[in-house]
Amino acid sequence: MNLAKNLFTPIDLGAYRLPNRIVMAPLTRNRAAAGNVPTELNAIYYAQRASAGLLITEASQVAPQGLGYPATPGIHSPEQVAGWKLVTEAVHAKGGRIFLQLWHVGRISHPDLQPDGALPVAPSAIAPQGMASTYEGSKPFVTPRALDRSEIPGIVEQYRRGAKNALEAGFDGVEVHGANGYLLDQFLRDGSNQRTDDYGGSIENRARLMLEVTEAVVGVWGSNRVGIRLSPSGTFNDMRDSNPEATFGYVVEQLNRFNLAYLHLIDPSEADARHGGKAIPTAYFRSIYQGNLIVASDYDLAKGNEAIASGAADLVAYGRLFIANPDLVERFRLNAPLNTPDVNTFYGGDAKGYTDYPALSVQSVS
């Protein structure tokens, strides 16, 4: 008998027994309504994909200051909580499980998106290379304002309140967004953090905010309903670190003490390598982290099964394939053809390219 694990082997993930190891990755789609409020359209979108072992929502800002893109949902107002309830109820009606991703973009914003036109905040006053997305189109990033030491407890409190709001909205758990060049990642890496206080300098100091946020969120949810996402090799949003193995190795080791539901790692990519990133194999962290590991980065069915069977990961997250295939789990199960994602409808718009991808029909596989 072949007892090898694959994507369809059930797994205990924190507080939950998942029917499969196929995770829907967090995917920014820019389809929130005025006030950054989720709508019935978002509920349809997530419910269509509820057969995933776990859904992770698009990143959702924990405060108005954390906004970095038009029409992204938040988790800081009563209206947003009510909007997200539409989503969680729709997913649960389909038997799914859904975590909300907690987000603060830090310097990856623009005064056009900030309350009262203020500067975005960051660990240090260092402008990233690139362009900000605003309601008037792309504009160059500005030099952010370095957070004062006295403001940092308030940032932790923003995440704590966001976590409480997610609980009220009916989610099954939350994921702390510590990846992709946003605020927690900015504090962690020495390319964006040049502080001289106890939140800068040493790796231990630079990791302090990420670990404090994790502790605050765990205080709301309990450790077994919290995950965290990291991108150790990532260069997106002009990120770099002088010693990423040491930096991220320390963080991953420290995360062991929380006994989280999972650690979610974005694998090295060719794009990161082109931008000077150092590719750190996920296996490096597998040897450090003691809990469940989710991996993400252009996996297909075969590569996903291989990652599970080899023990390289416990679950695999899929992004673009879930955009185009609401029934990705069933298509994988049947090894059926996949819809092709339409990149032109990834960000913004309406139902087109969002909820109108066709599900598999019986005729197409008979």
Secondary structure as UniProt FT lines:
FT   TURN            7..8
FT   STRAND          11..13
FT   TURN            14..15
FT   STRAND          16..18
FT   STRAND          22..24
FT   TURN            34..36
FT   HELIX           40..48
FT   TURN            49..51
FT   STRAND          54..61
FT   HELIX           64..66
FT   TURN            70..71
FT   HELIX           78..93
FT   TURN            94..95
FT   STRAND          98..103
FT   TURN            106..107
FT   HELIX           111..113
FT   HELIX           115..117
FT   STRAND          121..122
FT   STRAND          131..134
FT   TURN            135..136
FT   STRAND          137..140
FT   STRAND          145..146
FT   HELIX           149..151
FT   HELIX           152..168
FT   TURN            169..170
FT   STRAND          173..177
FT   TURN            180..181
FT   HELIX           183..188
FT   TURN            190..192
FT   TURN            198..199
FT   HELIX           203..206
FT   HELIX           208..221
FT   HELIX           223..225
FT   STRAND          226..230
FT   TURN            232..233
FT   TURN            236..238
FT   HELIX           244..255
FT   HELIX           256..258
FT   STRAND          262..266
FT   HELIX           270..274
FT   TURN            275..276
FT   HELIX           282..286
FT   TURN            287..288
FT   STRAND          293..296
FT   HELIX           301..310
FT   STRAND          315..318
FT   HELIX           320..324
FT   TURN            326..327
FT   HELIX           328..334
FT   HELIX           343..345
FT   TURN            352..355
FT   HELIX           362..365
//
